[in-house]
Amino acid sequence: MIAGINLAKQSKQAVVGLTQKRFAHDLIVSPKTGRTIIRTGAGGRSSSNGHVITVFGCTGFLGRYIVNRLAKEGAHVIVPYRDEDEMRPLKIMGDLGKIVPMEIHLRNKESLETAIRHSDTVYNLLGRDYETKNFSFSDVHVEAAGVIAELAQKHNVDRLIQVSAMNADVDSPSRFLSTKAEGENLVRSIFPSATIVRPSFLYGQEDRFLARLAMSRGLSIRINGGNTKVRPVNVSDVASAMHKMLDGTNTVGETFELVGNEEYTYKQLLDYIKETTNRDHGDINVPKPIASLIAKVTNLLPWQTLGTDEIERMMIDDKLTGVKTFDDLQIDPTSLEVTGIQYLRRFRTNLYNDEPLKKGVVGKKKVYHTSYL
């Protein structure tokens, strides 16, 4: 009996010892709305950072990384979706009840409002690399962005973070880039404190940049002679930067251009991929008019192919315009040449899959068997 009482006392003391102490830095007051955001718990997915966040475009390449980072620190994340199969993997990124799926349609304003009305932060990552019969570039990049900004302002959302694209310009020959710029201007006119993010080409697991260049089978096609200069950036670095913007007061109303440290031409990238995968691809330069004509024909196929507007973008160099960058967020982007092997190894043959990166081996005779007799 006495032993049981002592055990109960010890258990009570242990519970009291685990009681959380709150400090001033656990309390965040929104400068815009005065809303208080209180962190609870010891940190991690089973805690709460006090935020309710809506991530439009959450099922996309960048969206999955952002949802993962937000959920890991205990945020309640609303994930609007159109395809339930694409949304399903997001549910395991957060603790039970922290990931809240909501079905939406871009032309149904009520569904968009339902996804926003309880949030203090909204990320808009909506975008299309190509037009479809249902949605044009303008529908997604301009009209939808404007509706989301309007609803965010209506429901007193503290932060709106809008993802645009590097080289966005209303006078761009690319409809993708010109509509991205129109979307930026519309969002800023409705929600002046919005943060605009312009990432360069993203690479990482399941990307559509390195993978597309590496998937050539015996022949690599170069547009513009492979001389277009780009600064590809790791998707993890961009996700980390956008995560920092959540509570970063120095990012309110600012524009960020997020690019990698190194500048490459497409020719240099193709050469790097050859060395990394140990595959000797031939290459051919295709003039823009011919490439555009081929793209128009292949776009009639029932599966996704390189579009005419994507060819237009492959002619435009990445140029910084003097706005804020990774440096202003104290983030040092990872090097493509250091991390690229992680994403390109799967394109190697079984002969070289586990070998370290070597230079000067492309085109050399392959040894299929070595005899030790």
N, C-alpha and C positions, 0 to 999 in steps of 0.2 A: 504493500500500500504506500509506504513512505517512498519507495523507489519510484513508484508511478507518479507521485506528486512532484518529486524532484525532476523527473523527466519532463513533466508538463511545464514546470518553471523554466527549464532550459530551452524548451521549444518556444515558449513565449518570448524569452530574451532574444532568441535567434531571429524571430519574426520582427521584433522591435528594432533589432540591429540592421535589418534589411530595409527599413522604412526609408524612402528616398528623401534626401534633403534637397530643397530647391534653392537655386541661386539666381542672382539678377540676370545672368546670361541665359537662363532657361526661359526668359520672358522676352518676346519680340513684339513691339508695337508698330503696326503699319503706319508709315508717315502719311499715306494717302487717305485711309479710311479710319485710322485709329483702332482697327481690329487688333485684339490681343491674341498672340499665338504662343501657346505654352507647351514646352517639351516635357514629356513624362517618361519615366523608365530609365534604365541604365544605358540605353542606346542599342541599336540593332532592329531587326525586323519585328520583334515582339514588343518594342517600345512605340512611342508616338512622338513625331517631331512637331505635331500640332497643325500640320498643313493638310488641306484637302485640295488635290491638284487634278485638273483635267488635262489629259494628253491626247489631243487630236492627232491622228496619224500614228497611233501607238503600235500598230501592227506592221509598220514599215521597218526598214533597216535600222535607221537611227532611233526610231521610237522604242524599239525593244530594249536598247541599251539605256535609254533615259528612264523608262519604267523600272528597270532593274535597280538602278541607282536610287531612285526615289523610294521604292518599296523596301530596300535594304535598311533604310534608317527609320522605317515605321510610318511613312506618310500614307494617308488614305488616297489612293490613286483611282480616279474614274477613267476607265478605258472605253471610249466610244468606238464602236466597230460596225462594219457592214457584213463581214464574213465571220461567222462564229468559229469556224475551224482555224482561222488565222489568229483569233483572239485567245483561244483556249490555252496556248503555252504561257501566256502572261499571268494566268491565275496562280501559278505556283511560285511566282517571283516574290510575293508578299505573304505575310501571315494571314491566318484565316480571317476573312472579312475585310482585309485591307485593300484588295483589288476588286473594284466594283464595275462590272461590265454593263454597258448601256448601248443598246442597238440604236443607230442613227441613220439618217439619210440626209445628204447635203441640201436637198430641196425641201426638206421638212424642218421648218424653223423651230417648231415646238420640240422636236427631238433634240435639236442642238441646245435649246434653252434648258431643257431638263438636265443635260449633261454639265451645264455651266453653273446653274443657279446656287449651288451650295459650295462652290469652290472659291478659294482665295487666290489661286494661281492657275493660269491657263497657258499651256504650251500648244502652239499651232504648228504642226509639222506636215500638214497636208500638202501634197504635191504630186505631180505626175510627170514622168519623163517623156510621155507620148500621149497624144490625144486619142480618145475612143469615140464611138458613136454616141455614147451617153454623156460624156463630159469633155469639154474643151479645156485648153490651158486657162482661158479666161474664167470659166466656171469655177475651177478649183483654186487658182492662184489669186483671183481678184474678188469675185462675188462671194465665195465662201469665206475668204479671209475677212471681208468687210462685215459680213453677218456675224461672225465670231467676235470681232472687235466691238461691234454694236451691242451684242448681248453681254459681253464682258463689262462694258461701261454701264449698261443698264443695271446689272446685278452687283455693282461696286467691287469688282474683282481687283485685288491689289496689284498683281503683276500679270502682264501679257507678254509672252516671249514668242516672237514670230520668226520662223525659219524661212529665209529667202535663199539666194544662191549667189556664189561668187560671180562677178561680172554682170550682175543684174543692172539693166539700163533700159530706160523706156525707148531709146533709139536703137537698141540692139537688133541686128538682122535675125536673131533667134527669137521666135515667139515665146519659147519657154522663159528666156531671160527678160524679155520686155514685159511679159505679164507678171513675173516675179517683182519687177520694179514698180509696176502699177499697183500691185498688192501692198508693197511697202508704203507707198504714198497714201493709199486709202486707209490703211491701218493707223498710220501716224495722224491722219486728219481726224479720225474718230477717237483714238486712244493715244494721246500725245506722249504718255510715259511708257509706251511699249518699247521693248528691247528687240532690235532687229539683229538676226544672226545670219551671216553669209558664209557658209562653209564651201570649201573647194570640193573636188571629187573625193568621196569617202571610200576608204578601203578597209577591209577587215574580213572576218568570217562571213561567208555568204554574200559578199559584195557583188556589185555589177560593174566594177571598174577593172581591178586586176584580173578577176575571173574571165571577163570578156576578152581581155588581151591575151590571156594565157590559154584560152580554149581553142586557139587556132590549131588546125590539124595539118601541118606541113606547109602552111602559107599564111603569113601575116599581111594584112592590108593596111597600108599607111595612107592617111588623108593629109593633104597639105605637105606631102613629102616627109611626114613625121617630125616637122619642125615646130609645131605648136607647143608653147611652153605652159606647163601646168605645175601646180604645187599640191599634190594629193596629200590628204590628211587622214590620220587614223580615226576611225569612228569612235573609239574609246576616249580619245582626247576631246573630241567635240562634245560627247555626252558629259564628260567631267566638267567642261567649261559651262555647259548649260545648267548643270546641277549647281555649280557655284553661283550662277546668276539668281538662283531662287531667293537667297537672303542677302545678296550683294547689293547694297544701296548705291554703290558707284556704277552700277550697270543700268540703272533706271533711265529710260529715254535715250540710251546710247545705241550705236550700231557697231557690231563686231564683225571683222573679217577673219575667219579661222582657216588658216592654211598651214601646210607643212613647212618645215625649216628649209628643205631643199627644193630647188626648182629643176624640173626635168623636161626634156622634149619627149614626145611620144617615141621617137627613135631610141633614145636612151632607155626609156622604160621597157621597150620591146627587147633591147639587148640585155637588160638586167633580168628579164623574165627567162630569156634563153639560158643565161648562165645559171639561174636558180633552179630551173626545171631540168636542165641538161638535155634540152630538146632543140635540135637545130632546125628552126623554121625558116623557110625562104620568105622573102617579102617582096611586095609589089606596091608601087605608088599608084593610087587611083585618083585621077582628077576629080574635082568636086562635082562638075556636072554629071559625069558618068556615075559617080557614087550615089548622087541624089536620085538619078534615074533608076538604078538598081534597087535603092531603098524603097522607092514608090512601088516597084513591082513586088518585092518581097513582103511589103506591108500588107499585101492582099492575102498572104498565108494566114491560116488560123492560129498560129502561135506568134509570140512576140519576136520581132527582129529589130535591127538597127533602123531607127527612123530618120527621116530627112532633117528634122530639126536637131537631132543628136549629131548629125554630120556637120551641121552649121556650127554647133557648139565646139566641135573638134577643130574648128578653124580659129578660135578665139583664145588668145593668151590670157593667163591669169595675171591681173595687175592690181596691186594694192592701191587704195585711194586715200590713205592717210587716216582712216578711222581706227578705232581700238582693235587690238589683236590679243593673242594668247598672253603676251607680255603683261598686259594690264590685269590679267587674272592670275598672274604668277604661275603659269602652266608652261612647261617646256615640252613641246610636241615630240613624240617618239619618231625615230628615223625609219623610213621605209626600208632602207638597206639592212637595218638591224632586225626588224620584225617581219619583213616580207616573206621570209622562208616559212613562217608559221602558216601563212595563207596559200602559199604556192607549192608546198611540198606535195599536196594531193595530185598535182599535175605531173609529177615525176613517174617514171616507169618503176616497176618493182625492182629493177636492177640497181637503182640509185636512191630509193626512197629514204634510207637511213643514213646516207652519206652526208658529211658536212659540206657546207657551201665551198665550192672550189671555182676558181677562175681559169679560163683558158682550156676547158675540157670539152667545150661544145664542138661537135663535129668529129671528135676522135673516135677511133674504132671501139666498139663495145665488146667487152669480154664476157661471154655468156657462161664459160666454164673454165676452171683452172685445175689442171691435173697436178697432183703432188707425187706421182710415181716417177 
